[in-house]
C-alpha cells in the first residue's frame, strides 16, 4: 500500500500543517505503509504529478494553501486544479487539508462517485501560539485543530471507510469544541471553540463514501 503526502513548508501556516502531518506519516510507517513524502520544495507540480502517475497511490494527503478549485504546494504552486489535472486523483482516496478546495475541486474529482475527496468547502482555520512557532508540535492551542484534522487520515489508515473517517474527524472537532466552550480559564477559548465548530461544519466527504484502504 502506498501513500503520497505533500508537505510544503514556507510560511507559518504550512509549517504547522507540515509538522503535524508528520504524526500521520509516523502512524502510516508503523503500519508498514510505503510513504512518499514530498517535503518542502519537493511539493511541486512536476514531482507530485509524476509520482501519482507512476506509483498509483492508494491514498493522498495534501497539505497546503488552497482555493475553490485548487490545492497548492511549495511557494503556492498549484499542484492539482479543477480545470487542469484533477483526474490524477481519481484512483485514490484524497484528503486535502487546505482552504476551500471542497467547493469546486473536490466535486470535480468525485463526480459520478468515481473517487473520494475529503476536504473543506470554506477556509480551514486554526489557532496558534506565537511562542511555539519553532516547535508547532508542542503548541497546545493548535493541538485540538490538528488532532481533529489528522483523525481523517488516522481513521482511513486504520481501515475505516471514507464517510466514517470524516465523521470521526467531525466528532473530534465537536469534542474539542465542547471542552473549550465550557472552559472559563482561558479568555481566548471561546474564539478557538468557534473556529473548531467552523471547521467541523465545512468539512465535506465527496464521492464514494464507502471507499476504504485494503
C-alpha positions as CSV (number, residue, x, y, z in Angstrom):
1,X,0.0,0.0,0.0
2,X,1.3,3.5,-0.9
3,X,0.6,6.9,0.4
4,X,1.7,10.2,-1.0
5,X,1.9,13.2,1.3
6,X,2.6,16.8,0.3
7,X,4.3,19.0,2.9
8,X,5.2,22.4,1.7
9,X,6.9,24.5,4.4
10,X,7.5,28.1,3.5
11,X,5.3,30.1,5.9
12,X,3.9,29.7,9.4
13,X,0.7,28.1,8.2
14,X,2.4,25.5,6.1
15,X,5.0,24.9,8.8
16,X,2.2,23.9,11.2
17,X,0.5,21.7,8.7
18,X,3.7,20.1,7.7
19,X,4.9,19.3,11.2
20,X,1.6,17.9,12.3
21,X,1.3,15.8,9.1
22,X,4.5,14.1,10.4
23,X,2.3,12.3,13.0
24,X,0.3,10.8,10.2
25,X,3.4,9.7,8.4
26,X,4.8,8.0,11.6
27,X,1.4,6.2,12.1
28,X,1.4,5.0,8.5
29,X,5.0,3.8,8.6
30,X,4.2,1.8,11.8
31,X,1.5,0.1,9.7
32,X,4.1,-0.8,7.1
33,X,2.6,1.6,4.5
34,X,5.0,2.9,1.9
35,X,5.1,6.7,2.4
36,X,6.2,9.1,-0.3
37,X,6.9,12.4,1.5
38,X,7.0,15.4,-0.8
39,X,8.6,17.8,1.7
40,X,9.3,21.5,1.3
41,X,10.4,22.2,-2.4
42,X,9.6,18.6,-3.3
43,X,6.0,19.6,-3.1
44,X,5.9,20.9,-6.6
45,X,3.6,20.1,-9.5
46,X,6.1,18.1,-11.6
47,X,7.2,15.8,-8.7
48,X,3.6,15.4,-7.4
49,X,2.1,14.6,-10.8
50,X,4.9,12.3,-11.8
51,X,4.8,10.3,-8.5
52,X,1.0,9.9,-8.6
53,X,1.0,8.7,-12.2
54,X,3.9,6.3,-11.7
55,X,3.2,4.9,-8.2
56,X,-0.6,5.0,-8.3
57,X,-1.0,5.6,-4.5
58,X,-4.0,4.2,-2.6
59,X,-4.3,7.4,-0.5
60,X,-3.1,11.0,-1.0
61,X,-2.7,13.5,1.8
62,X,-2.5,17.1,0.6
63,X,-1.3,19.9,3.0
64,X,-1.0,23.5,1.9
65,X,-2.9,26.6,0.9
66,X,-5.8,26.3,-1.5
67,X,-8.8,27.9,-3.0
68,X,-12.1,26.8,-4.5
69,X,-10.5,25.0,-7.5
70,X,-7.0,24.0,-6.4
71,X,-4.6,22.9,-3.7
72,X,-1.1,24.4,-3.8
73,X,2.4,23.2,-2.8
74,X,5.7,24.9,-2.4
75,X,5.5,28.7,-2.8
76,X,1.8,28.3,-3.7
77,X,2.5,26.5,-6.9
78,X,-0.8,24.8,-8.0
79,X,-0.4,21.0,-7.6
80,X,-3.8,19.9,-8.7
81,X,-6.5,22.1,-10.2
82,X,-10.1,21.6,-11.3
83,X,-9.5,22.9,-14.8
84,X,-6.3,21.0,-15.3
85,X,-5.0,17.8,-13.8
86,X,-7.8,16.9,-11.3
87,X,-8.2,13.5,-12.8
88,X,-4.9,12.3,-11.3
89,X,-6.7,11.9,-8.0
90,X,-9.4,9.6,-9.5
91,X,-7.7,6.4,-8.4
92,X,-7.0,7.3,-4.8
93,X,-8.7,8.4,-1.6
94,X,-7.7,12.1,-1.2
95,X,-7.7,14.2,2.0
96,X,-6.9,17.9,1.4
97,X,-6.0,19.9,4.5
98,X,-6.4,23.2,2.8
99,X,-8.8,26.1,2.4
100,X,-11.9,26.0,0.1
101,X,-10.9,23.1,-2.2
102,X,-14.0,21.2,-1.3
103,X,-16.1,23.7,-3.1
104,X,-15.1,23.1,-6.8
105,X,-12.0,20.9,-7.0
106,X,-13.5,18.2,-4.7
107,X,-16.8,17.8,-6.5
108,X,-14.9,17.7,-9.8
109,X,-12.6,14.9,-8.6
110,X,-15.5,13.0,-7.1
111,X,-18.1,13.4,-9.8
112,X,-20.1,10.3,-10.7
113,X,-18.8,8.8,-7.4
114,X,-15.6,7.7,-9.3
115,X,-13.3,8.8,-6.5
116,X,-13.3,10.1,-2.9
117,X,-12.3,13.6,-1.8
118,X,-12.4,14.8,1.7
119,X,-11.7,18.5,2.3
120,X,-13.1,21.8,3.3
121,X,-15.7,23.9,1.4
122,X,-14.5,27.1,3.1
123,X,-11.4,28.2,5.0
124,X,-9.7,25.8,7.4
125,X,-8.9,27.9,10.5
126,X,-6.7,27.1,13.4
127,X,-5.4,29.0,16.4
128,X,-1.7,29.0,17.3
129,X,0.5,30.5,20.0
130,X,3.4,32.5,18.6
131,X,5.6,31.3,21.4
132,X,5.6,27.8,19.7
133,X,6.4,28.9,16.1
134,X,9.6,27.0,16.2
135,X,8.0,23.8,17.6
136,X,4.4,23.6,16.4
137,X,4.1,20.0,17.6
138,X,4.1,21.3,21.2
139,X,1.6,24.2,20.7
140,X,-1.3,23.5,23.0
141,X,-3.6,26.0,21.2
142,X,-3.1,24.3,17.8
143,X,-3.3,20.8,19.1
144,X,-7.2,20.5,19.1
145,X,-7.3,21.6,15.5
146,X,-4.5,19.4,14.2
147,X,-5.6,16.4,16.2
148,X,-9.2,16.6,14.9
149,X,-8.0,17.1,11.3
150,X,-5.5,14.3,11.5
151,X,-8.3,12.0,12.6
152,X,-9.4,11.7,9.0
153,X,-6.1,10.1,8.0
154,X,-5.7,8.1,11.1
155,X,-9.1,6.6,10.7
156,X,-8.6,5.8,7.0
157,X,-5.2,4.2,7.8
158,X,-7.0,2.1,10.4
159,X,-9.3,0.7,7.7
160,X,-12.4,2.9,8.2
161,X,-14.5,3.8,5.2
162,X,-14.2,7.4,4.0
163,X,-17.5,8.5,5.3
164,X,-16.7,7.1,8.7
165,X,-13.3,8.7,8.8
166,X,-14.9,12.1,8.1
167,X,-17.5,11.6,10.8
168,X,-14.8,10.6,13.3
169,X,-12.9,13.8,12.5
170,X,-16.0,15.9,12.9
171,X,-16.8,14.2,16.2
172,X,-13.2,15.1,17.3
173,X,-13.8,18.7,16.3
174,X,-17.0,18.7,18.3
175,X,-15.4,17.1,21.3
176,X,-12.7,19.8,21.5
177,X,-15.4,22.4,20.8
178,X,-17.3,21.3,23.9
179,X,-14.2,21.3,26.1
180,X,-13.2,24.8,25.0
181,X,-16.7,26.1,25.2
182,X,-17.0,25.1,28.8
183,X,-13.6,26.5,29.8
184,X,-13.6,29.6,31.9
185,X,-9.8,29.7,32.5
186,X,-8.7,31.0,29.0
187,X,-10.4,34.1,27.6
188,X,-9.4,33.0,24.1
189,X,-11.1,29.6,24.4
190,X,-14.5,30.8,23.1
191,X,-12.9,32.1,19.9
192,X,-11.0,28.8,19.4
193,X,-14.1,26.8,20.0
194,X,-15.9,28.8,17.3
195,X,-13.1,28.1,14.9
196,X,-13.3,24.3,15.7
197,X,-17.1,24.4,15.0
198,X,-16.5,26.2,11.7
199,X,-14.0,23.5,10.5
200,X,-16.4,20.8,11.6
201,X,-19.3,22.3,9.6
202,X,-17.2,22.9,6.5
203,X,-15.5,19.5,6.2
204,X,-17.0,17.6,3.3
205,X,-16.7,14.0,2.2
206,X,-17.5,13.7,-1.5
207,X,-17.9,10.9,-4.0
208,X,-17.6,7.3,-2.8
209,X,-18.2,7.4,0.9
210,X,-17.6,3.6,1.2
211,X,-14.1,3.8,-0.2
212,X,-11.5,2.1,2.1
213,X,-7.9,1.0,2.1
214,X,-7.4,-2.7,1.6
